[in-house]
Amino acid sequence: MTIQEITINKIERKIRLLRKKMINAADVKGLNHPHTIKRSQQLDSQLNSYQRIKSIV
């Protein structure tokens, strides 16, 4: 397994975790709560990283 594949796998795991946390925050606190928005921004950042790496590989 290459370093790129390992990195992609790590980011994919983090994306799944952040998505679950964001959905949970939205369910508990609502869509417009700062905590939910923060989780959404974290997820966006990981998705952007994932797209950048996938475009290189």
DOFI-95616 format. One record per residue: residue in three letters; x, y, z of N, C-alpha, C, CB in turn. Coordinates in Angstrom, 3 decimals. Glycine has a CB too. Layout:
N
@residu->ALA | n.c1->X | n.c2->Y | n.c3->Z | ca.c1->X | ca.c2->Y | ca.c3->Z | c.c1->X | c.c2->Y | c.c3->Z | cb.c1->X | cb.c2->Y | cb.c3->Z
...
end
This chain:
57
@residu->MET | n.c1->0.848 | n.c2->-1.177 | n.c3->0.000 | ca.c1->0.000 | ca.c2->0.000 | ca.c3->0.000 | c.c1->0.896 | c.c2->1.244 | c.c3->0.000 | cb.c1->-0.966 | cb.c2->-0.004 | cb.c3->1.229
@residu->THR | n.c1->0.602 | n.c2->2.178 | n.c3->-0.881 | ca.c1->1.429 | ca.c2->3.377 | ca.c3->-0.994 | c.c1->1.053 | c.c2->4.399 | c.c3->0.079 | cb.c1->1.286 | cb.c2->3.997 | cb.c3->-2.393
@residu->ILE | n.c1->1.909 | n.c2->5.373 | n.c3->0.243 | ca.c1->1.649 | ca.c2->6.453 | ca.c3->1.202 | c.c1->0.374 | c.c2->7.198 | c.c3->0.831 | cb.c1->2.841 | cb.c2->7.432 | cb.c3->1.258
@residu->GLN | n.c1->0.157 | n.c2->7.411 | n.c3->-0.468 | ca.c1->-1.057 | ca.c2->8.102 | ca.c3->-0.915 | c.c1->-2.304 | c.c2->7.302 | c.c3->-0.542 | cb.c1->-1.013 | cb.c2->8.339 | cb.c3->-2.438
@residu->GLU | n.c1->-2.249 | n.c2->5.986 | n.c3->-0.718 | ca.c1->-3.400 | ca.c2->5.140 | ca.c3->-0.376 | c.c1->-3.677 | c.c2->5.157 | c.c3->1.122 | cb.c1->-3.162 | cb.c2->3.701 | cb.c3->-0.843
@residu->ILE | n.c1->-2.610 | n.c2->5.138 | n.c3->1.910 | ca.c1->-2.765 | ca.c2->5.205 | ca.c3->3.366 | c.c1->-3.381 | c.c2->6.543 | c.c3->3.758 | cb.c1->-1.401 | cb.c2->5.006 | cb.c3->4.077
@residu->THR | n.c1->-2.891 | n.c2->7.619 | n.c3->3.157 | ca.c1->-3.424 | ca.c2->8.947 | ca.c3->3.442 | c.c1->-4.892 | c.c2->9.033 | c.c3->3.049 | cb.c1->-2.614 | cb.c2->10.020 | cb.c3->2.707
@residu->ILE | n.c1->-5.236 | n.c2->8.517 | n.c3->1.901 | ca.c1->-6.633 | ca.c2->8.524 | ca.c3->1.446 | c.c1->-7.505 | c.c2->7.733 | c.c3->2.416 | cb.c1->-6.749 | cb.c2->7.936 | cb.c3->0.016
@residu->ASN | n.c1->-7.036 | n.c2->6.574 | n.c3->2.855 | ca.c1->-7.808 | ca.c2->5.764 | ca.c3->3.810 | c.c1->-8.024 | c.c2->6.503 | c.c3->5.124 | cb.c1->-7.098 | cb.c2->4.435 | cb.c3->4.077
@residu->LYS | n.c1->-6.987 | n.c2->7.187 | n.c3->5.608 | ca.c1->-7.115 | ca.c2->7.963 | ca.c3->6.847 | c.c1->-8.145 | c.c2->9.071 | c.c3->6.694 | cb.c1->-5.761 | cb.c2->8.559 | cb.c3->7.251
@residu->ILE | n.c1->-8.075 | n.c2->9.780 | n.c3->5.584 | ca.c1->-9.018 | ca.c2->10.874 | ca.c3->5.351 | c.c1->-10.436 | c.c2->10.333 | c.c3->5.211 | cb.c1->-8.625 | cb.c2->11.673 | cb.c3->4.093
@residu->GLU | n.c1->-10.598 | n.c2->9.209 | n.c3->4.533 | ca.c1->-11.933 | ca.c2->8.607 | ca.c3->4.389 | c.c1->-12.521 | c.c2->8.241 | c.c3->5.749 | cb.c1->-11.866 | cb.c2->7.355 | cb.c3->3.494
@residu->ARG | n.c1->-11.693 | n.c2->7.683 | n.c3->6.638 | ca.c1->-12.166 | ca.c2->7.349 | ca.c3->7.990 | c.c1->-12.562 | c.c2->8.611 | c.c3->8.748 | cb.c1->-11.079 | cb.c2->6.579 | cb.c3->8.773
@residu->LYS | n.c1->-11.730 | n.c2->9.646 | n.c3->8.626 | ca.c1->-12.028 | ca.c2->10.902 | ca.c3->9.319 | c.c1->-13.305 | c.c2->11.536 | c.c3->8.769 | cb.c1->-10.848 | cb.c2->11.883 | cb.c3->9.186
@residu->ILE | n.c1->-13.508 | n.c2->11.453 | n.c3->7.462 | ca.c1->-14.730 | ca.c2->11.987 | ca.c3->6.845 | c.c1->-15.955 | c.c2->11.267 | c.c3->7.408 | cb.c1->-14.679 | cb.c2->11.839 | cb.c3->5.296
@residu->ARG | n.c1->-15.898 | n.c2->9.948 | n.c3->7.489 | ca.c1->-17.041 | ca.c2->9.191 | ca.c3->8.029 | c.c1->-17.333 | c.c2->9.596 | c.c3->9.475 | cb.c1->-16.768 | cb.c2->7.671 | cb.c3->7.951
@residu->LEU | n.c1->-16.278 | n.c2->9.736 | n.c3->10.277 | ca.c1->-16.444 | ca.c2->10.122 | ca.c3->11.679 | c.c1->-17.026 | c.c2->11.529 | c.c3->11.799 | cb.c1->-15.100 | cb.c2->10.045 | cb.c3->12.416
@residu->LEU | n.c1->-16.462 | n.c2->12.474 | n.c3->11.053 | ca.c1->-16.953 | ca.c2->13.849 | ca.c3->11.117 | c.c1->-18.390 | c.c2->13.954 | c.c3->10.623 | cb.c1->-16.055 | cb.c2->14.768 | cb.c3->10.301
@residu->ARG | n.c1->-18.733 | n.c2->13.185 | n.c3->9.611 | ca.c1->-20.111 | ca.c2->13.197 | ca.c3->9.101 | c.c1->-21.075 | c.c2->12.726 | c.c3->10.194 | cb.c1->-20.239 | cb.c2->12.294 | cb.c3->7.836
@residu->LYS | n.c1->-20.710 | n.c2->11.646 | n.c3->10.898 | ca.c1->-21.559 | ca.c2->11.154 | ca.c3->11.986 | c.c1->-21.689 | c.c2->12.201 | c.c3->13.091 | cb.c1->-20.990 | cb.c2->9.845 | cb.c3->12.562
@residu->LYS | n.c1->-20.571 | n.c2->12.835 | n.c3->13.445 | ca.c1->-20.600 | ca.c2->13.852 | ca.c3->14.496 | c.c1->-21.446 | c.c2->15.054 | c.c3->14.084 | cb.c1->-19.179 | cb.c2->14.305 | cb.c3->14.836
@residu->MET | n.c1->-21.348 | n.c2->15.452 | n.c3->12.828 | ca.c1->-22.127 | ca.c2->16.586 | ca.c3->12.348 | c.c1->-23.619 | c.c2->16.257 | c.c3->12.374 | cb.c1->-21.688 | cb.c2->16.979 | cb.c3->10.926
@residu->ILE | n.c1->-23.982 | n.c2->15.073 | n.c3->11.907 | ca.c1->-25.389 | ca.c2->14.671 | ca.c3->11.900 | c.c1->-25.922 | c.c2->14.607 | c.c3->13.326 | cb.c1->-25.566 | cb.c2->13.307 | cb.c3->11.197
@residu->ASN | n.c1->-25.134 | n.c2->14.063 | n.c3->14.235 | ca.c1->-25.544 | ca.c2->13.994 | ca.c3->15.636 | c.c1->-25.730 | c.c2->15.397 | c.c3->16.216 | cb.c1->-24.508 | cb.c2->13.208 | cb.c3->16.462
@residu->ALA | n.c1->-24.790 | n.c2->16.287 | n.c3->15.946 | ca.c1->-24.907 | ca.c2->17.661 | ca.c3->16.445 | c.c1->-26.156 | c.c2->18.332 | c.c3->15.889 | cb.c1->-23.658 | cb.c2->18.480 | cb.c3->16.073
@residu->ALA | n.c1->-26.445 | n.c2->18.108 | n.c3->14.627 | ca.c1->-27.639 | ca.c2->18.695 | ca.c3->14.008 | c.c1->-28.906 | c.c2->18.137 | c.c3->14.646 | cb.c1->-27.649 | cb.c2->18.430 | cb.c3->12.489
@residu->ASP | n.c1->-28.920 | n.c2->16.845 | n.c3->14.924 | ca.c1->-30.088 | ca.c2->16.226 | ca.c3->15.558 | c.c1->-30.319 | c.c2->16.772 | c.c3->16.967 | cb.c1->-29.918 | cb.c2->14.705 | cb.c3->15.610
@residu->VAL | n.c1->-29.234 | n.c2->16.944 | n.c3->17.710 | ca.c1->-29.341 | ca.c2->17.351 | ca.c3->19.110 | c.c1->-29.487 | c.c2->18.868 | c.c3->19.256 | cb.c1->-28.119 | cb.c2->16.873 | cb.c3->19.886
@residu->LYS | n.c1->-28.688 | n.c2->19.625 | n.c3->18.515 | ca.c1->-28.615 | ca.c2->21.072 | ca.c3->18.733 | c.c1->-29.266 | c.c2->21.907 | c.c3->17.646 | cb.c1->-27.199 | cb.c2->21.479 | cb.c3->18.860
@residu->GLY | n.c1->-29.541 | n.c2->21.298 | n.c3->16.504 | ca.c1->-30.145 | ca.c2->22.027 | ca.c3->15.396 | c.c1->-29.118 | c.c2->22.386 | c.c3->14.333 | cb.c1->-30.823 | cb.c2->23.286 | cb.c3->15.903
@residu->LEU | n.c1->-29.624 | n.c2->22.673 | n.c3->13.146 | ca.c1->-28.747 | ca.c2->22.933 | ca.c3->12.001 | c.c1->-27.946 | c.c2->24.222 | c.c3->12.125 | cb.c1->-29.561 | cb.c2->22.982 | cb.c3->10.745
@residu->ASN | n.c1->-28.488 | n.c2->25.222 | n.c3->12.791 | ca.c1->-27.826 | ca.c2->26.529 | ca.c3->12.852 | c.c1->-27.003 | c.c2->26.750 | c.c3->14.114 | cb.c1->-28.849 | cb.c2->27.609 | cb.c3->12.746
@residu->HIS | n.c1->-26.874 | n.c2->25.730 | n.c3->14.939 | ca.c1->-26.087 | ca.c2->25.857 | ca.c3->16.167 | c.c1->-24.600 | c.c2->25.952 | c.c3->15.806 | cb.c1->-26.349 | cb.c2->24.647 | cb.c3->17.126
@residu->PRO | n.c1->-23.848 | n.c2->26.803 | n.c3->16.516 | ca.c1->-22.412 | ca.c2->26.955 | ca.c3->16.213 | c.c1->-21.637 | c.c2->25.635 | c.c3->16.212 | cb.c1->-21.783 | cb.c2->27.889 | cb.c3->17.215
@residu->HIS | n.c1->-22.003 | n.c2->24.716 | n.c3->17.085 | ca.c1->-21.305 | ca.c2->23.418 | ca.c3->17.134 | c.c1->-21.531 | c.c2->22.625 | c.c3->15.840 | cb.c1->-21.789 | cb.c2->22.590 | cb.c3->18.354
@residu->THR | n.c1->-22.756 | n.c2->22.636 | n.c3->15.352 | ca.c1->-23.074 | ca.c2->21.939 | ca.c3->14.099 | c.c1->-22.333 | c.c2->22.583 | c.c3->12.936 | cb.c1->-24.597 | cb.c2->21.951 | cb.c3->13.836
@residu->ILE | n.c1->-22.310 | n.c2->23.902 | n.c3->12.915 | ca.c1->-21.612 | ca.c2->24.625 | ca.c3->11.842 | c.c1->-20.119 | c.c2->24.324 | c.c3->11.883 | cb.c1->-21.850 | cb.c2->26.149 | cb.c3->11.963
@residu->LYS | n.c1->-19.547 | n.c2->24.263 | n.c3->13.089 | ca.c1->-18.122 | ca.c2->23.935 | ca.c3->13.220 | c.c1->-17.834 | c.c2->22.537 | c.c3->12.667 | cb.c1->-17.681 | cb.c2->24.022 | cb.c3->14.700
@residu->ARG | n.c1->-18.691 | n.c2->21.579 | n.c3->12.998 | ca.c1->-18.513 | ca.c2->20.218 | ca.c3->12.474 | c.c1->-18.618 | c.c2->20.206 | c.c3->10.953 | cb.c1->-19.557 | cb.c2->19.262 | cb.c3->13.084
@residu->SER | n.c1->-19.549 | n.c2->20.975 | n.c3->10.425 | ca.c1->-19.725 | ca.c2->21.057 | ca.c3->8.975 | c.c1->-18.472 | c.c2->21.629 | c.c3->8.312 | cb.c1->-20.952 | cb.c2->21.921 | cb.c3->8.628
@residu->GLN | n.c1->-17.888 | n.c2->22.643 | n.c3->8.922 | ca.c1->-16.673 | ca.c2->23.249 | ca.c3->8.376 | c.c1->-15.502 | c.c2->22.274 | c.c3->8.437 | cb.c1->-16.326 | cb.c2->24.536 | cb.c3->9.135
@residu->GLN | n.c1->-15.417 | n.c2->21.513 | n.c3->9.517 | ca.c1->-14.363 | ca.c2->20.503 | ca.c3->9.627 | c.c1->-14.534 | c.c2->19.438 | c.c3->8.543 | cb.c1->-14.377 | cb.c2->19.850 | cb.c3->11.029
@residu->LEU | n.c1->-15.761 | n.c2->19.030 | n.c3->8.335 | ca.c1->-16.049 | ca.c2->18.044 | ca.c3->7.291 | c.c1->-15.696 | c.c2->18.602 | c.c3->5.917 | cb.c1->-17.533 | cb.c2->17.628 | cb.c3->7.332
@residu->ASP | n.c1->-16.069 | n.c2->19.845 | n.c3->5.655 | ca.c1->-15.727 | ca.c2->20.488 | ca.c3->4.379 | c.c1->-14.224 | c.c2->20.485 | c.c3->4.145 | cb.c1->-16.255 | cb.c2->21.927 | cb.c3->4.346
@residu->SER | n.c1->-13.472 | n.c2->20.794 | n.c3->5.176 | ca.c1->-12.014 | ca.c2->20.830 | ca.c3->5.065 | c.c1->-11.457 | c.c2->19.454 | c.c3->4.687 | cb.c1->-11.391 | cb.c2->21.308 | cb.c3->6.386
@residu->GLN | n.c1->-11.960 | n.c2->18.414 | n.c3->5.334 | ca.c1->-11.496 | ca.c2->17.059 | ca.c3->5.022 | c.c1->-11.909 | c.c2->16.639 | c.c3->3.617 | cb.c1->-12.041 | cb.c2->16.062 | cb.c3->6.043
@residu->LEU | n.c1->-13.118 | n.c2->17.012 | n.c3->3.213 | ca.c1->-13.570 | ca.c2->16.688 | ca.c3->1.857 | c.c1->-12.712 | c.c2->17.398 | c.c3->0.812 | cb.c1->-15.049 | cb.c2->17.072 | cb.c3->1.676
@residu->ASN | n.c1->-12.330 | n.c2->18.634 | n.c3->1.098 | ca.c1->-11.451 | ca.c2->19.366 | ca.c3->0.179 | c.c1->-10.084 | c.c2->18.692 | c.c3->0.085 | cb.c1->-11.289 | cb.c2->20.830 | cb.c3->0.636
@residu->SER | n.c1->-9.541 | n.c2->18.271 | n.c3->1.216 | ca.c1->-8.257 | ca.c2->17.559 | ca.c3->1.220 | c.c1->-8.363 | c.c2->16.266 | c.c3->0.419 | cb.c1->-7.807 | cb.c2->17.253 | cb.c3->2.667
@residu->TYR | n.c1->-9.439 | n.c2->15.558 | n.c3->0.623 | ca.c1->-9.674 | ca.c2->14.302 | ca.c3->-0.090 | c.c1->-9.705 | c.c2->14.539 | c.c3->-1.598 | cb.c1->-10.993 | cb.c2->13.653 | cb.c3->0.377
@residu->GLN | n.c1->-10.427 | n.c2->15.552 | n.c3->-2.025 | ca.c1->-10.518 | ca.c2->15.862 | ca.c3->-3.457 | c.c1->-9.151 | c.c2->16.233 | c.c3->-4.034 | cb.c1->-11.514 | cb.c2->17.010 | cb.c3->-3.693
@residu->ARG | n.c1->-8.378 | n.c2->17.023 | n.c3->-3.291 | ca.c1->-7.039 | ca.c2->17.410 | ca.c3->-3.757 | c.c1->-6.160 | c.c2->16.182 | c.c3->-3.952 | cb.c1->-6.377 | cb.c2->18.380 | cb.c3->-2.758
@residu->ILE | n.c1->-6.147 | n.c2->15.311 | n.c3->-2.960 | ca.c1->-5.296 | ca.c2->14.121 | ca.c3->-3.033 | c.c1->-5.761 | c.c2->13.186 | c.c3->-4.146 | cb.c1->-5.292 | cb.c2->13.379 | cb.c3->-1.686
@residu->LYS | n.c1->-7.068 | n.c2->12.986 | n.c3->-4.267 | ca.c1->-7.591 | ca.c2->12.103 | ca.c3->-5.313 | c.c1->-7.282 | c.c2->12.632 | c.c3->-6.709 | cb.c1->-9.097 | cb.c2->11.929 | cb.c3->-5.149
@residu->SER | n.c1->-7.209 | n.c2->13.944 | n.c3->-6.866 | ca.c1->-6.917 | ca.c2->14.506 | ca.c3->-8.188 | c.c1->-5.447 | c.c2->14.306 | c.c3->-8.567 | cb.c1->-7.268 | cb.c2->16.002 | cb.c3->-8.219
@residu->ILE | n.c1->-4.604 | n.c2->14.119 | n.c3->-7.568 | ca.c1->-3.174 | ca.c2->13.910 | ca.c3->-7.811 | c.c1->-2.898 | c.c2->12.444 | c.c3->-8.136 | cb.c1->-2.343 | cb.c2->14.352 | cb.c3->-6.586
@residu->VAL | n.c1->-3.574 | n.c2->11.550 | n.c3->-7.437 | ca.c1->-3.317 | ca.c2->10.105 | ca.c3->-7.557 | c.c1->-3.806 | c.c2->9.556 | c.c3->-8.856 | cb.c1->-3.961 | cb.c2->9.352 | cb.c3->-6.429
end
